[in-house]
Amino acid sequence: MPQENLFGDSIPTLPNLVLEEPTADQWSTIASLLESRCNKNQLLTYAEAFSPWFSGYGKILRTTRNGRVVEATEATLMMKSNTSKAGIAQGIALILASDHNLQMYVDSMSDGLRELWRTVLFKLFVTQKEAKQILKTTNNLFSMERSYYYYSDRIVWNKREYGWFTTGSFRSAEVGRYGYRDYESYITVSPAVHAIFLPLFFPEAFDQEVGLNQLPEGHYRTINFEAESLAHYQLFCGLYQQGEFPLKKKGVGTADMKRAQKKLALTEFFPGDTTEFRANLRAFSYIQLLTLTKEFLVKTGNPTYEDLLCSFFSGFQRISYWLVNLLYPHIKGLRQQMTNYGRHDKLCNIMFTWLREEPERWVSIRDIYLKIYGIENGENSQRFTTLVFHPNDEQSSTQMTNEYTGKIIAANSYAMEFGFTGLQVCAFLMASVGVAEIAINEDRNLGLSPFDSLEFIRLTPLGLYALGLTDEYDAPEQEHIAYFELDPERLIIRSLVEPNPYAQLLKDTSVPISKNRFETSALSFLANCHTKADVESKIKIFRQFISDELPPLWEQFFKSLLQHCHPLKEDKQSYKRYTLDPENRDLVQLVTTDPVLRQIVIRAENYRIMVKTEDLKKFEIQLKKHGYLL
């Protein structure tokens, strides 16, 4: 029978909420987790977050494992302050330990609250201003109670349903009145329940497969530099042996790379784009990665391109020192103390892991980004899922700026600025050396970085070998091209193709005498040589890249250069030099006639003489015998 009020009007009866009872193990596991990681006040705040949901029902019931329906006293008692800490944890766990119950709770949320959950889980930190915009409200979401004695300020949410969130105080993106950045409160999901709610809002983060056989519909431009990377490797080796890529503190210098790009003539990711970070992106990545790897393989001779890349991926941690600058060339203000945790290495290694799981299939960067949430969804999720850096790492003197956007980087943009962008740049690095093919969405422009149009990546056959998925690599056959012709009668070289990528190597050995002809001489070949080893290195490069079949004239030329190395022996004897006074005829005659002095004095022109340092004492004594004081 429906209930009636005092006036005889019927009162609508509220439906009952029937919860599913989780298994005993699930229930006790979540209850223990909550009890160990939260104090009683925190648990009470979580419990009260269910009150808006419960208010729409008459009774809260639960179906037991044997099919009986009983009153869910655990759920009703958990909101009372006199309930024990263990009792509150038991009531919260009744809902959190069951996917069915938790899904009903999420479904009861308003659209705005669900969107706030998704945003905070995706970005980890959200300002109160952003949250209010999502919720379409102008009211503050929380206030802070004053602290007393040893108790810190306590967050008081203006609505109970916000109780799952907590706040952190980090530096603001805004610069204050006096040029300093103030601190701001950022909303984040409580670490205790982050891993529990994540699958409901991002189920794709826990899918076993992330790859696609074909790209989705859209304006995608695919880029595959596998064949070109192989073709340019020998030229790179020649330039490397000539010392074109000196390794400095931050890697190969910008000026060196720009000069080398003209010699390598690599195809760029964004042809014709002259903006600062896109203009030479491919060349910078290719040169940096190969140079860094080569530096660690000095004693291994000259490996093939595929074996060089195998070494790169197997020893990826060796470039950790330079990796931050490679991943974030557009970010200014990174400090050494922020980069010592190795999280940027881990970011790239997670990408390598998922590419190994999906060989030859297209993988979305967004899916890999979410996979990191799925993998790192445990106790330390807040620490790593800021993806590379945590706002607590930021020192008071540090101000990081995205030079592409011109904006200061703050806590609410960390995950995207460092995590999402870091994965995209890692994909560009892999594509630059030919181990991956990438897909760029021409219609996409988030405005976050110069790299944010990249959406998908997949391994090339070279990448499958470099990442250890195949045991052999069949390099595509390259057409044999005769680039030069050596004149058998004169030391003249003729270039046979236009443009000739290896013509750059002749600048250190020969002099151009016409558009396609170069003359070699002892003077031009020995330029910048200081030792016999320098000459031998130049001859080796010449044989490797110009021509290995030398006419007799050229063979004799190189043979004579090696034979003529260091023909003069350095005299290490030290001498003291003097000049005689031509008017002092007696002294001149003494030096030329005295038997002792004639043995130790070396005469030169214009009355100059030299005496060995070891004979100076004898020289001085002999002069004294004749009345001269030295």
C-alpha positions in Angstrom: 0.0 0.0 0.0 1.3 3.5 -0.9 2.0 5.8 2.1 -0.3 8.8 2.8 0.5 12.2 4.4 -1.7 14.0 7.0 -4.0 15.2 4.3 -4.7 11.8 2.8 -2.5 12.4 -0.3 -0.5 9.4 -1.4 3.3 9.7 -1.2 5.4 8.1 -4.0 7.3 5.1 -2.8 11.0 5.2 -3.6 12.5 2.1 -5.2 15.0 0.0 -3.4 18.7 -0.2 -4.4 19.8 -3.7 -4.6 23.6 -4.2 -4.4 25.6 -7.2 -5.5 27.6 -8.9 -2.8 31.3 -9.2 -4.0 33.2 -12.4 -3.3 34.7 -12.6 0.2 38.2 -12.2 -1.1 37.4 -9.2 -3.2 35.5 -7.6 -0.3 38.2 -8.1 2.3 41.0 -7.1 -0.1 39.5 -3.7 -0.8 38.5 -3.2 2.8 42.0 -3.9 4.0 43.5 -1.6 1.3 41.2 1.3 2.4 41.8 0.7 6.1 45.6 0.6 5.7 45.9 3.7 3.4 43.3 6.1 4.8 42.5 7.6 8.2 39.0 7.5 9.5 38.1 11.1 8.4 39.2 10.2 4.8 37.1 7.1 4.8 34.1 9.0 6.2 34.5 11.5 3.4 34.5 8.7 0.8 31.4 7.1 2.4 29.5 10.4 2.3 30.2 10.7 -1.4 27.6 7.9 -1.9 24.9 9.8 -0.1 23.5 11.7 -3.2 23.2 8.3 -4.9 21.5 6.6 -1.9 19.1 9.5 -1.5 17.1 8.4 -4.6 16.2 5.0 -3.0 14.1 3.9 -0.1 16.1 1.0 1.2 19.7 -0.2 0.4 19.7 -4.0 0.0 22.2 -6.6 -1.1 22.0 -9.9 -2.7 24.1 -12.5 -0.9 26.2 -15.1 -2.6 23.5 -17.7 -1.9 20.8 -15.6 -3.5 19.1 -14.1 -0.4 18.2 -10.4 -0.3 19.1 -8.7 3.0 19.4 -5.1 4.2 22.9 -3.7 3.4 23.5 -2.4 6.9 27.3 -2.0 6.0 26.3 0.6 3.4 24.0 2.6 5.7 26.2 2.5 8.8 29.3 3.6 7.0 28.1 7.3 6.9 27.8 7.5 10.7 30.7 9.1 12.5 30.4 6.7 15.4 31.0 3.7 13.2 34.5 2.2 13.6 37.2 2.7 10.9 37.0 -0.9 10.0 33.2 -0.7 9.6 33.4 2.3 7.3 36.0 0.6 5.2 33.7 -2.5 5.0 30.8 -0.5 3.8 32.8 1.4 1.1 34.4 -1.9 -0.1 30.9 -3.4 -0.6 30.5 -1.0 -3.5 34.1 -0.6 -4.7 34.8 -4.4 -4.8 31.9 -5.1 -7.2 32.1 -4.0 -10.8 28.3 -4.1 -10.9 27.8 -1.9 -7.9 30.5 0.5 -9.0 29.1 0.9 -12.5 25.6 1.7 -11.0 27.2 4.4 -8.9 29.1 5.9 -11.9 25.9 5.8 -13.9 24.1 7.8 -11.2 26.5 10.7 -11.5 25.6 13.8 -13.5 27.1 14.3 -16.9 29.3 17.1 -15.6 30.6 15.0 -12.7 31.5 12.1 -15.0 33.3 14.5 -17.3 35.3 15.9 -14.3 36.2 12.3 -13.3 37.5 11.6 -16.9 39.4 14.8 -17.1 41.1 14.4 -13.7 42.0 10.8 -14.4 43.4 11.7 -17.8 45.4 14.8 -16.7 45.9 13.8 -13.0 45.8 17.5 -11.9 43.0 20.0 -12.7 42.7 23.5 -11.3 39.5 24.5 -9.5 38.8 27.0 -12.3 38.9 24.1 -14.9 36.7 21.9 -12.7 34.1 24.7 -12.2 34.0 25.1 -16.0 33.4 21.4 -16.5 30.6 21.4 -13.8 29.2 24.6 -15.2 29.2 26.3 -11.7 30.5 29.5 -10.3 30.6 28.2 -6.7 33.8 27.2 -5.1 34.1 23.4 -4.9 35.8 23.3 -1.5 37.1 25.3 1.4 39.9 24.8 3.9 39.4 24.6 7.6 42.0 26.4 9.7 44.8 24.3 11.2 45.2 24.0 14.9 48.3 22.9 16.8 49.7 19.9 14.9 46.7 19.4 12.6 46.9 20.6 9.0 44.1 22.2 7.0 41.3 19.9 6.2 39.5 20.0 2.8 35.7 20.6 3.2 33.9 19.8 -0.1 30.8 21.9 -0.8 29.1 18.8 -2.2 29.5 15.4 -0.7 29.8 13.8 -4.2 33.2 15.5 -4.6 34.6 13.5 -1.7 36.7 11.1 -3.9 38.9 14.0 -4.9 41.7 15.5 -2.9 43.9 18.6 -3.5 47.6 19.3 -3.9 49.3 22.7 -3.7 51.7 23.4 -6.6 52.9 26.4 -8.5 50.4 28.2 -10.7 50.8 28.8 -14.4 50.1 32.5 -13.8 52.8 35.0 -12.9 51.9 37.3 -10.0 52.1 41.0 -9.6 55.8 41.0 -8.7 56.9 38.5 -11.3 56.7 35.5 -9.0 54.4 32.4 -9.4 52.0 31.8 -6.6 50.9 28.4 -5.3 47.5 27.1 -6.4 45.3 24.2 -5.3 44.9 21.4 -7.9 42.2 18.7 -7.7 43.3 15.1 -8.2 41.7 11.7 -7.6 42.6 10.2 -4.2 45.5 7.8 -4.7 43.7 5.1 -2.6 41.0 4.7 -5.2 42.7 5.9 -8.4 43.3 2.3 -9.6 39.7 1.3 -8.8 37.9 3.9 -10.8 40.2 4.1 -13.7 38.8 1.0 -15.6 35.3 2.4 -15.5 36.2 5.6 -17.2 39.0 4.2 -19.5 38.3 0.5 -20.1 40.6 0.8 -23.2 43.5 1.2 -20.8 43.0 -2.5 -19.8 42.3 -4.0 -23.2 44.7 -6.8 -24.2 45.0 -5.5 -27.8 45.7 -2.0 -28.9 46.7 -2.5 -32.5 44.8 -1.9 -35.8 45.3 -3.7 -39.1 44.3 -0.5 -40.9 44.3 3.2 -40.1 40.8 4.6 -39.3 39.2 7.0 -41.8 40.7 10.4 -41.9 43.4 12.5 -43.6 46.5 10.6 -42.6 49.9 11.0 -44.1 52.1 8.0 -43.5 55.9 8.3 -43.3 58.4 5.4 -43.7 62.1 6.2 -43.9 63.4 2.6 -43.7 65.0 2.5 -47.1 66.3 6.0 -47.0 67.8 5.6 -43.6 69.8 2.5 -44.9 70.9 4.3 -48.0 72.3 7.3 -46.1 74.1 5.3 -43.4 77.3 4.9 -45.3 77.5 8.6 -46.0 76.8 9.3 -42.3 79.7 6.9 -41.4 82.0 8.8 -43.8 81.1 12.1 -42.2 81.3 10.6 -38.7 84.9 9.4 -39.5 85.8 12.9 -40.6 84.7 14.2 -37.2 81.6 16.0 -38.5 79.6 15.2 -35.4 81.6 16.1 -32.3 79.6 15.0 -29.2 79.1 17.8 -26.6 77.4 18.1 -23.3 73.9 18.2 -24.8 74.7 15.9 -27.8 75.7 17.0 -31.3 75.7 20.8 -31.5 72.9 22.6 -33.4 75.4 24.3 -35.8 77.1 21.0 -36.5 73.8 19.3 -37.3 72.6 22.0 -39.6 75.8 21.8 -41.5 75.6 18.0 -41.7 72.0 18.1 -42.8 73.1 19.9 -46.0 75.6 17.1 -46.6 73.2 14.2 -45.8 70.2 15.7 -47.6 67.7 13.7 -45.6 64.0 13.9 -46.4 62.2 15.8 -43.6 59.0 14.9 -41.8 57.5 18.3 -42.7 59.1 19.3 -46.0 59.1 23.1 -46.5 58.2 23.8 -42.9 60.7 26.4 -41.7 59.4 26.7 -38.0 62.1 26.3 -35.4 61.4 22.8 -34.1 60.1 21.2 -37.4 62.6 22.5 -39.9 65.3 19.9 -39.3 63.5 17.5 -37.0 64.4 14.3 -39.1 68.0 15.3 -39.5 68.5 16.2 -35.9 66.9 12.9 -34.7 68.8 10.8 -37.2 72.2 12.3 -36.5 71.8 12.5 -32.7 70.7 8.8 -32.3 73.3 7.4 -34.6 76.1 9.5 -33.2 75.2 8.6 -29.6 75.1 4.9 -30.5 78.4 5.1 -32.4 80.1 6.7 -29.5 79.4 3.7 -27.4 80.6 1.3 -30.1 84.0 2.7 -30.9 85.7 -0.6 -30.4 83.3 -2.7 -32.5 84.6 -1.4 -35.9 82.0 -0.5 -38.4 78.7 -2.4 -37.7 75.9 -2.8 -40.3 73.0 -0.4 -39.9 70.7 -3.0 -38.6 73.2 -4.2 -36.0 73.9 -0.6 -34.9 70.1 -0.2 -34.2 70.0 -3.5 -32.3 72.7 -2.2 -30.1 70.8 1.1 -29.6 67.6 -0.6 -28.4 69.4 -3.2 -26.2 71.4 -0.5 -24.5 68.8 2.3 -24.6 69.6 3.4 -21.0 73.1 4.5 -22.2 71.6 7.6 -23.9 69.6 8.5 -20.8 71.7 11.6 -20.2 70.8 13.1 -23.6 67.2 11.7 -23.8 65.5 14.5 -22.1 66.8 17.1 -24.6 65.8 14.7 -27.4 62.2 14.3 -26.1 61.5 17.9 -25.1 63.5 20.2 -27.4 60.7 22.8 -27.2 60.7 23.0 -23.4 62.9 25.5 -21.6 63.8 25.4 -17.9 64.3 21.6 -17.3 66.7 21.1 -14.4 69.2 18.3 -13.9 67.7 17.4 -10.5 64.3 16.7 -12.2 65.8 14.2 -14.7 67.6 11.9 -12.4 64.8 9.5 -11.8 64.9 7.8 -15.2 61.2 8.1 -15.8 61.8 9.4 -19.3 63.6 6.1 -20.1 60.7 4.2 -18.7 58.2 6.1 -20.9 60.0 5.1 -24.1 60.5 1.5 -22.9 56.8 1.2 -22.3 56.2 2.2 -25.9 58.8 -0.4 -27.1 57.0 -3.0 -25.0 53.6 -2.3 -26.6 55.0 -2.2 -30.1 56.5 -5.6 -29.5 53.1 -6.8 -28.4 51.5 -5.6 -31.6 54.1 -6.3 -34.4 53.3 -4.9 -37.8 50.0 -3.3 -36.6 49.1 0.3 -36.1 49.2 1.4 -32.5 47.6 4.7 -31.3 49.8 7.0 -29.2 46.7 7.7 -27.1 46.2 4.0 -26.4 49.9 3.7 -25.3 49.4 6.7 -23.1 46.4 5.1 -21.4 48.2 1.8 -21.1 50.7 3.5 -18.9 47.8 4.3 -16.6 46.7 0.7 -16.7 50.2 -0.6 -16.0 51.1 2.1 -13.4 47.8 2.0 -11.6 49.1 0.8 -8.2 50.3 2.6 -5.2 52.8 4.8 -7.0 50.4 5.7 -9.9 50.4 9.4 -8.9 54.2 9.5 -9.0 54.7 8.1 -12.4 51.4 8.8 -14.3 52.4 12.5 -14.3 54.5 10.8 -17.0 58.1 11.7 -16.5 58.0 14.6 -14.0 55.9 15.2 -10.9 55.0 18.8 -9.8 56.9 18.2 -6.6 60.0 18.0 -8.6 59.7 21.6 -9.6 62.1 23.7 -7.6 61.2 27.3 -6.5 63.7 28.7 -9.0 62.4 26.6 -11.9 60.0 27.9 -14.5 59.4 25.5 -17.4 58.1 27.1 -20.5 56.7 25.5 -23.7 58.5 27.7 -26.3 56.1 26.4 -29.0 53.0 27.8 -27.1 54.8 30.4 -25.1 53.0 29.2 -21.9 54.4 28.3 -18.5 54.0 24.6 -17.7 52.1 23.9 -14.5 50.7 20.8 -12.7 47.5 20.5 -14.7 49.5 20.2 -18.0 52.3 17.9 -16.9 50.8 14.6 -18.0 50.1 16.0 -21.6 53.2 18.1 -21.9 55.6 15.4 -20.8 53.8 12.1 -21.1 51.7 12.4 -24.3 54.2 14.6 -26.1 57.1 12.5 -24.9 55.5 9.4 -26.5 54.9 11.3 -29.8 58.5 12.6 -30.0 59.7 9.0 -29.2 57.7 7.9 -32.2 59.4 10.6 -34.4 62.8 9.4 -33.1 62.0 5.9 -34.1 60.7 6.9 -37.5 63.8 9.1 -38.2 66.1 6.0 -38.2 63.6 3.8 -40.1 62.5 1.4 -37.4 58.9 2.7 -37.3 56.4 4.0 -39.7 54.2 6.8 -38.4 50.8 8.3 -39.4 50.2 12.0 -39.1 46.7 13.4 -39.0 46.8 16.5 -41.3 43.5 17.7 -39.7 44.7 17.4 -36.1 46.3 20.4 -34.3 46.0 20.4 -30.6 48.4 23.4 -30.4 50.3 21.6 -27.6 53.6 21.0 -29.3 55.1 20.9 -32.8 54.6 17.1 -32.8 51.0 16.8 -31.8 49.7 15.8 -35.2 51.2 12.3 -34.9 48.6 9.7 -34.0 49.7 6.2 -35.0 52.9 4.2 -35.2 53.9 0.7 -36.3 57.2 -1.2 -36.7 58.9 -1.7 -40.0 60.8 -4.9 -40.8 63.9 -3.1 -39.7 62.1 -2.3 -36.4 61.1 -5.9 -35.9 64.7 -6.9 -36.1 66.1 -4.0 -34.0 63.6 -4.7 -31.2 64.5 -8.4 -31.2 61.2 -9.8 -32.8 63.0 -11.4 -35.8 66.4 -13.1 -36.0 67.3 -12.0 -39.5 66.8 -8.8 -41.5 66.8 -8.8 -45.3 67.8 -5.3 -46.2 66.2 -4.1 -49.3 68.6 -4.3 -52.2 70.0 -1.0 -53.2 70.9 -0.3 -56.8 74.6 -0.2 -57.4 75.5 3.2 -58.6 78.9 4.4 -59.8 79.1 7.9 -58.2 82.7 8.8 -59.3 85.2 8.1 -62.0 89.0 8.4 -61.4 91.2 9.7 -64.2 94.0 7.2 -64.8 96.4 9.8 -66.2 95.8 12.7 -63.7 94.7 13.1 -60.1 91.2 14.2 -61.2 87.9 12.9 -60.1 84.7 13.2 -62.1 81.2 13.1 -60.4 78.9 10.9 -62.5 75.5 11.7 -60.9 73.7 14.9 -60.0 73.1 15.5 -57.2 75.9 13.3 -55.8 75.4 12.8 -52.0 79.0 11.7 -51.6 80.5 14.8 -53.2 80.6 16.4 -49.8 83.3 13.9 -48.8 85.6 15.3 -51.5 85.8 18.8 -49.8 88.3 17.4 -47.4 90.6 15.9 -50.1 90.2 17.7 -53.4 89.5 21.1 -55.0 86.6 21.6 -57.4 87.8 22.8 -60.8 84.4 22.7 -62.5 80.8 21.7 -61.6 81.5 17.9 -61.7 85.3 17.7 -61.6 87.7 17.7 -58.6 91.5 17.9 -58.6 93.5 16.2 -56.0 97.0 17.1 -54.9 99.3 16.4 -52.0 98.4 19.8 -50.5 94.6 19.3 -50.8 94.7 15.7 -49.5 96.9 16.5 -46.6 94.7 19.4 -45.4 93.7 19.0 -41.8 96.1 16.0 -41.4 98.6 16.0 -38.5 99.6 12.4 -38.1 100.2 9.4 -40.3 97.0 7.9 -38.8 95.1 11.0 -40.2 96.4 10.2 -43.6 95.5 6.5 -43.3 92.0 7.4 -42.2 91.5 9.7 -45.2 92.7 7.0 -47.6 90.3 4.5 -46.0 87.4 6.9 -46.4 88.4 7.6 -50.0 88.4 3.8 -50.8 85.1 3.2 -49.0 83.1 6.1 -50.5 84.8 7.4 -53.6 86.3 4.4 -55.3 87.9 1.1 -54.1 89.4 0.3 -57.5 92.3 2.7 -57.9 94.3 3.2 -61.1 98.1 2.7 -60.7 98.6 6.5 -60.6 96.3 6.8 -57.6 97.8 3.8 -55.8 101.3 5.3 -56.2 100.0 8.7 -55.0 98.6 7.2 -51.8 101.7 5.1 -51.3 104.0 8.1 -51.6 101.9 10.1 -49.1 102.3 7.4 -46.5 106.0 7.0 -47.2 106.6 10.8 -46.8 104.9 11.0 -43.5 107.3 12.5 -40.9 110.5 12.4 -42.9 112.3 14.9 -40.6 113.4 13.8 -37.2 112.9 16.4 -34.4 116.1 17.5 -32.7 115.3 17.5 -29.0 118.7 18.9 -28.0 118.4 22.3 -26.3 120.8 25.1 -27.4 121.8 28.5 -26.1 122.2 31.2 -28.8 124.7 34.1 -28.8 125.7 36.9 -31.2 129.4 38.0 -31.3 130.4 41.6 -31.7 132.0 41.9 -35.1 134.2 44.7 -33.8 135.7 42.4 -31.1 138.2 40.8 -33.4 140.1 39.1 -30.5 136.9 37.3 -29.3 136.0 36.3 -32.8 139.5 34.9 -33.4 139.4 33.0 -30.1 136.2 31.3 -30.9 137.4 30.2 -34.2 140.9 29.1 -33.2 140.7 27.7 -29.6 140.5 23.9 -29.9 138.1 23.5 -27.0 135.8 26.2 -28.1 135.8 24.9 -31.7 134.5 21.5 -30.4 131.5 22.9 -28.4 130.5 26.0 -30.5 128.3 25.7 -33.5 128.9 28.7 -35.8 126.3 30.3 -38.0 126.0 33.3 -40.3 126.2 36.9 -39.2 128.4 36.2 -36.2 125.8 33.9 -34.5 126.9 30.9 -32.4 125.0 28.1 -30.6 126.1 26.1 -27.6 124.4 23.0 -26.3 122.9 23.4 -22.9 125.0 20.5 -21.6 128.2 22.3 -22.7 127.4 25.7 -21.2 129.5 25.2 -18.1 132.6 24.0 -20.1 132.0 27.0 -22.5 132.0 29.5 -19.5 135.2 28.0 -17.9 137.1 28.1 -21.2 136.2 31.8 -21.7 137.3 32.6 -18.2 140.7 31.0 -18.9 141.2 33.6 -21.6 139.9 36.5 -19.4 136.3 36.6 -20.7 133.3 36.6 -18.3 130.2 35.1 -19.9 
